[in-house]
Amino acid sequence: MQDLNSRSEIELMVNRFYDKVKHDELLAPLFAQVDWPHHLPIMYNFWASMLLGDRSYAGNPFQKHVALPLTVLHFSRWLELFNQTIDENFAGAKAEEVKSRAQNIAAVFQYRLNLG
């Protein structure tokens, strides 16, 4: 299995993860109105900036989530699907790093949303 060392691998990760989200009973309703052709490149840039340091992402990811009706269950499921996607498709230092970063993002968002 490959690691997450290139933009194309990050795009594969994002695409496979959101394929799971789109079909998930709990998460899919939150994404029903998402403009996927617009959203996916933003996610590519976000994770490429995080993992590759390419600085392609400019934005405030937390602000995009404030208005959503999120619960601890949503974050738990998001992390479960995210980690599952990584473990099914990637291995290596960057794969472990992205799982750790996702865990940290979920924890910070939950704290800032007063969910836990």
N, C-alpha and C positions, 0 to 999 in steps of 0.2 A: 504494500500500500504506500501511496505517496504521502508526503507531508504537505503543509500549506505554505509553500515557498514562492508561489507565483500568483499573479492576478487571475490567471485562468483557473487555478485550483480554488481560489477564494470564490470565484463566480460559481464553480461547481458546488462548493459547500453551501452557498446561499441558495442556489436554485433547488438543491435537494432538500434543504431544511424547509424552505417555504412550500415545497410540494407536500411535505408532511403536514405543515400547518394548515394549508388549504383544505385538507381532508380530515382534520381533527375535529371531533365533536365539540370540544370545549373552546378551542382557539379559532376555528374557522369563522364563527359569527363576528368576532372582533375585526376580522380582515375582509369582511364581505364587501365593503365599499372601497377597498384599496385599488388604486390605479397601478396595477403591477408593472406595466412598461415604465412608469415613472419611479416607482418604489424600489424595484430591484437594483438599478444602477446606483441609487443612493446607498443601499446596503452593501453593494460591492465596494463602494468608496469608503464606507465606514469601516468595514473589516480590513480592507487593504491598508487604510491609515493605521489601524490598530496593530496589525501584524507585520506589515511591510514597511511602515513608516513613510508611505508615499505622499501623505498630506493631501489626498484627493477629496477628503470629506470636510465639509464646512457646514456646521449646523448644531442644533441643540437637541440631541435625541430624547432627553427627558421631557422637554416641553411638548413633544409630539405625543406623549403618552398620558399627560395629565388629565385630559378630558375623557379618557377611556374608562369604562367600568371594570377596572382590574381588581382581582383578588389574589391572595396568596396562592390559590389553586392555579390561576393562570400562569403565574411565574414558575411554579413547580412543573407544570406541564411543558411550558416553553423550554425550561432547562432540560427536562427529560428528552424531548424531541431533538433539541440542539445537540446534547451529548450523544444521543443515539446516532444522529447523522454523522457526527465526527467519528465515532467509533466504527461505524460501518464503512467509512470511505477513506479515512486518513490515519496515519500513525507517525509519531515523531514529536520532536520538541515543540514545534509550532502548533500541532494538534492539541497537545497538552496545554499549551499557553492559551489557545482560544477557548478551551473549556473553562479554564481558570478565570479568564477575562469575562466570559459570559456569566459565571457565578457571581463575580464581583459587581457587574452591571445590575444583575437581578437584585442583589442585596441592597445596593444603593438606591435603586428605584423604589423598592419596597419600603425602605426607610423614609425616603423623601415623600412617599405617598401615604405615610403613616399606616402601613399595613403590617408592620411587625417589627 
